[in-house]
Amino acid sequence: MSSALSAPEISRALIRISHEILEANPDSSKITLLGIPTRGAHLAYRIGGHMCEFAGHEIPVGTLDITLHRDDLRLRPPRAIMPTSIPNEGIEGREVVLIDDVLFSGRTIRAALDALGEIGRPRRVQLAVLVDRGHRELPLRADFVGKNIPTAITQSVKLHLTEIDSIDEVLVED
């Protein structure tokens, strides 16, 4: 197991992602952030806090549960359904930024797009991830990436966040 990102590096990456989202979306009043539970939701709230500080106004943040849209439901043990929380502004006609922790095969994001389609029709959907580890199985890419961490297919990337694990770090495990 090796450390790929420390707490200060995670913080800097999230600040940079926040700036990049604002730069790519000049009308920040039209942005809605949706985090994919569990860790993506915590990252979304952190990014939303930074963006609020930089933009000078609240950025709506919510969560988007994808459990029922996953294509591996029958292959994994049952998972609890996490809450979906759409901000009052909704998503219709808005710039929605999906936020997840680690981008790997792309299947989680495909499920998120399916779940999002059931809620409404955003003007545009963008993707922000803390870590892109490669090995895509679907033709997807992130618009905003904290760090690209090349890995072997047999390795795993683990994100620990203080909100859940009492520490911020990204580890690569063999």
VEXVOKE-582138 format. One record per residue (C-alpha): residue in three letters; y, z, x; residue number from 1. Coordinates in steps of 0.5 Angstrom, whole numbers, plus 2048, in hexadecimal, padded with zeros to 3 digits. Example, Ala and Ser with C-alpha at 12.3 -4.5 7.8 and 13.67 -1.06 7.14 Angstrom:
BEGIN
PT  type    v    w    u  seq
PT   ALA  7F7  810  819    1
PT   SER  7FE  80E  81B    2
# end
This chain:
BEGIN
PT  type    v    w    u  seq
PT   MET  800  800  800    1
PT   SER  807  7FE  803    2
PT   SER  80E  7FF  800    3
PT   ALA  811  7F9  7FE    4
PT   LEU  818  7FC  7FC    5
PT   SER  81B  803  7FC    6
PT   ALA  81F  806  7F7    7
PT   PRO  826  804  7FB    8
PT   GLU  823  7FC  7FB    9
PT   ILE  821  7FD  7F4   10
PT   SER  828  7FF  7F2   11
PT   ARG  82C  7FA  7F6   12
PT   ALA  827  7F4  7F3   13
PT   LEU  829  7F7  7EC   14
PT   ILE  830  7F7  7ED   15
PT   ARG  830  7F0  7F0   16
PT   ILE  82C  7ED  7EA   17
PT   SER  831  7F0  7E5   18
PT   HIS  836  7EC  7E9   19
PT   GLU  832  7E6  7E9   20
PT   ILE  831  7E7  7E1   21
PT   LEU  839  7E7  7E0   22
PT   GLU  83A  7E2  7E5   23
PT   ALA  835  7DD  7E1   24
PT   ASN  838  7DF  7DA   25
PT   PRO  840  7DF  7DA   26
PT   ASP  840  7E2  7D3   27
PT   SER  83D  7E8  7D4   28
PT   SER  83E  7EA  7CD   29
PT   LYS  839  7E6  7CB   30
PT   ILE  833  7E9  7D0   31
PT   THR  82D  7ED  7CD   32
PT   LEU  828  7F0  7D2   33
PT   LEU  821  7F1  7CF   34
PT   GLY  81D  7F5  7D4   35
PT   ILE  815  7F4  7D4   36
PT   PRO  812  7FB  7D3   37
PT   THR  810  7FF  7D7   38
PT   ARG  814  7FE  7DD   39
PT   GLY  818  7F8  7DB   40
PT   ALA  81B  7FC  7D6   41
PT   HIS  81D  801  7DB   42
PT   LEU  820  7FC  7E0   43
PT   ALA  824  7F9  7DA   44
PT   TYR  827  7FF  7D8   45
PT   ARG  829  800  7E0   46
PT   ILE  82C  7F9  7E0   47
PT   GLY  830  7FA  7D9   48
PT   GLY  833  800  7DC   49
PT   HIS  835  7FC  7E3   50
PT   MET  837  7F6  7DE   51
PT   CYS  83C  7FA  7DA   52
PT   GLU  83F  7FD  7E0   53
PT   PHE  841  7F6  7E3   54
PT   ALA  842  7F3  7DC   55
PT   GLY  846  7F9  7D9   56
PT   HIS  843  7F9  7D3   57
PT   GLU  83C  7FB  7D0   58
PT   ILE  836  7F6  7D1   59
PT   PRO  831  7F6  7CB   60
PT   VAL  82A  7F8  7CE   61
PT   GLY  824  7F9  7CA   62
PT   THR  81C  7F8  7CB   63
PT   LEU  817  7F3  7C9   64
PT   ASP  810  7F5  7C8   65
PT   ILE  80B  7EF  7CA   66
PT   THR  804  7F3  7C9   67
PT   LEU  802  7EF  7C3   68
PT   HIS  804  7E8  7C6   69
PT   ARG  800  7E9  7CC   70
PT   ASP  7FA  7E4  7CE   71
PT   ASP  7F6  7E9  7D1   72
PT   LEU  7F5  7EE  7CB   73
PT   ARG  7EE  7EE  7CB   74
PT   LEU  7ED  7EE  7D2   75
PT   ARG  7F1  7F5  7D3   76
PT   PRO  7F0  7FC  7D0   77
PT   PRO  7F4  7FD  7CA   78
PT   ARG  7FC  7FE  7CC   79
PT   ALA  800  802  7C7   80
PT   ILE  806  7FE  7C4   81
PT   MET  80C  7FF  7C7   82
PT   PRO  813  7FF  7C3   83
PT   THR  817  7F9  7C2   84
PT   SER  81E  7FB  7C2   85
PT   ILE  823  7F5  7C1   86
PT   PRO  82B  7F7  7C1   87
PT   ASN  82F  7F7  7BB   88
PT   GLU  832  7F0  7BE   89
PT   GLY  82B  7ED  7BD   90
PT   ILE  829  7E7  7C1   91
PT   GLU  82B  7E1  7BD   92
PT   GLY  830  7DC  7C1   93
PT   ARG  830  7E1  7C7   94
PT   GLU  82E  7E1  7CE   95
PT   VAL  828  7E5  7CE   96
PT   VAL  826  7E7  7D5   97
PT   LEU  81F  7EA  7D5   98
PT   ILE  81D  7EF  7DB   99
PT   ASP  817  7F1  7DE  100
PT   ASP  814  7F4  7E4  101
PT   VAL  810  7EF  7E7  102
PT   LEU  80F  7E8  7E6  103
PT   PHE  808  7E6  7E8  104
PT   SER  804  7E1  7E4  105
PT   GLY  809  7E0  7DE  106
PT   ARG  805  7E2  7D9  107
PT   THR  809  7E8  7D7  108
PT   ILE  80F  7E4  7D6  109
PT   ARG  80B  7DF  7D2  110
PT   ALA  80A  7E4  7CD  111
PT   ALA  811  7E7  7CE  112
PT   LEU  813  7E0  7CC  113
PT   ASP  80E  7E0  7C6  114
PT   ALA  811  7E7  7C3  115
PT   LEU  818  7E5  7C4  116
PT   GLY  817  7DF  7C0  117
PT   GLU  814  7E3  7BA  118
PT   ILE  81B  7E7  7BA  119
PT   GLY  820  7E1  7BA  120
PT   ARG  823  7DC  7BE  121
PT   PRO  827  7DD  7C4  122
PT   ARG  82C  7D8  7C7  123
PT   ARG  829  7D8  7CE  124
PT   VAL  823  7DD  7D1  125
PT   GLN  824  7DF  7D8  126
PT   LEU  81F  7E3  7DC  127
PT   ALA  820  7E9  7E1  128
PT   VAL  81B  7EC  7E5  129
PT   LEU  81B  7F1  7EB  130
PT   VAL  815  7EE  7EF  131
PT   ASP  813  7E7  7EF  132
PT   ARG  80C  7E7  7F2  133
PT   GLY  80A  7E0  7F1  134
PT   HIS  803  7DD  7EE  135
PT   ARG  806  7DA  7E8  136
PT   GLU  801  7D8  7E3  137
PT   LEU  806  7D5  7DE  138
PT   PRO  80C  7D1  7E0  139
PT   LEU  811  7D6  7E0  140
PT   ARG  816  7D9  7E5  141
PT   ALA  81B  7DF  7E5  142
PT   ASP  823  7DD  7E4  143
PT   PHE  824  7E4  7E8  144
PT   VAL  820  7E7  7ED  145
PT   GLY  821  7EE  7F1  146
PT   LYS  81C  7EC  7F6  147
PT   ASN  816  7E7  7F7  148
PT   ILE  810  7EA  7FA  149
PT   PRO  80B  7E5  7FC  150
PT   THR  804  7E8  7FB  151
PT   ALA  7FD  7E6  7FB  152
PT   ILE  7FA  7E5  7F5  153
PT   THR  7F5  7EB  7F6  154
PT   GLN  7FB  7F0  7F7  155
PT   SER  7FF  7F4  7F2  156
PT   VAL  806  7F6  7F1  157
PT   LYS  808  7FD  7EE  158
PT   LEU  80F  7FF  7EC  159
PT   HIS  810  806  7EC  160
PT   LEU  817  808  7E8  161
PT   THR  81A  80F  7E8  162
PT   GLU  81A  80F  7E0  163
PT   ILE  812  80F  7E0  164
PT   ASP  810  810  7E7  165
PT   SER  815  815  7EA  166
PT   ILE  816  810  7F0  167
PT   ASP  819  809  7F0  168
PT   GLU  815  804  7F5  169
PT   VAL  811  7FE  7F5  170
PT   LEU  80A  7FE  7F8  171
PT   VAL  805  7F8  7FA  172
PT   GLU  7FE  7FA  7FA  173
PT   ASP  7F8  7F7  7FC  174
# end
